[in-house]
Amino acid sequence: MTEPPDPVGTDVFAQLDIRVGTVTDAQPFPEARRPAIRLWIDFGAPLGVRRSSAQITRHYKPDQLIGRQVCAVVNLSPRQIGPFVSEVLTLGLPDAAGEVVLVRPDHKVPDGGRLY
């Protein structure tokens, strides 16, 4: 069993900007080292559409993701992944086998809403 992480103050948590957005496009990403899907996520104004590479191929197919709301960290530095720049970190949790399951709201909420 892993030791729990050291506690952080709410000011540290507040530095992360976690928002909800709707996937507007999803494409296979065969150039990635590990199987992944390229996502275009609309966070509404003023953020607009941001790109993300997500290793979610075990549970999701690109066409199943369009129109789905997801949560992502929107204020991390962009990351170059092969020929693709990932601008946000799409959030997920591991299932019992360690495969990623997306974090998303139970009900439709306005795009751009911030997690608190």
URUR-V295770 format. One record per pair of residues at least 24 apart in sequence whose C-alpha atoms are under 6 Angstrom apart, sorted by the first residue. I is the first residue (numbers start at 0). J is the second residue. D is the distance in Angstrom with one decimal. If there is no record, write none. Layout:
i=I j=J d=D
i=I j=J d=D
This chain:
i=16 j=72 d=5.6
i=16 j=73 d=5.7
i=16 j=74 d=5.7
i=17 j=71 d=5.4
i=17 j=72 d=4.3
i=17 j=113 d=5.7
i=17 j=114 d=5.4
i=18 j=70 d=5.6
i=18 j=71 d=5.6
i=18 j=111 d=5.5
i=18 j=112 d=5.4
i=18 j=113 d=4.4
i=18 j=114 d=5.8
i=19 j=69 d=5.6
i=19 j=70 d=4.5
i=19 j=110 d=5.5
i=19 j=111 d=5.3
i=19 j=112 d=5.6
i=20 j=68 d=5.4
i=20 j=69 d=5.6
i=20 j=110 d=4.7
i=20 j=111 d=5.9
i=21 j=66 d=5.7
i=21 j=67 d=5.5
i=21 j=68 d=4.3
i=22 j=65 d=5.0
i=22 j=66 d=5.3
i=22 j=67 d=5.6
i=23 j=65 d=5.3
i=24 j=65 d=5.7
i=25 j=61 d=4.9
i=26 j=61 d=5.6
i=42 j=110 d=5.0
i=42 j=111 d=4.4
i=43 j=110 d=5.4
i=43 j=111 d=5.4
i=49 j=86 d=6.0
i=50 j=85 d=5.4
i=50 j=86 d=5.3
i=51 j=85 d=4.4
i=51 j=86 d=5.8
i=51 j=87 d=5.4
i=52 j=85 d=5.6
i=55 j=99 d=5.5
i=69 j=103 d=4.6
i=70 j=102 d=5.8
i=70 j=103 d=5.5
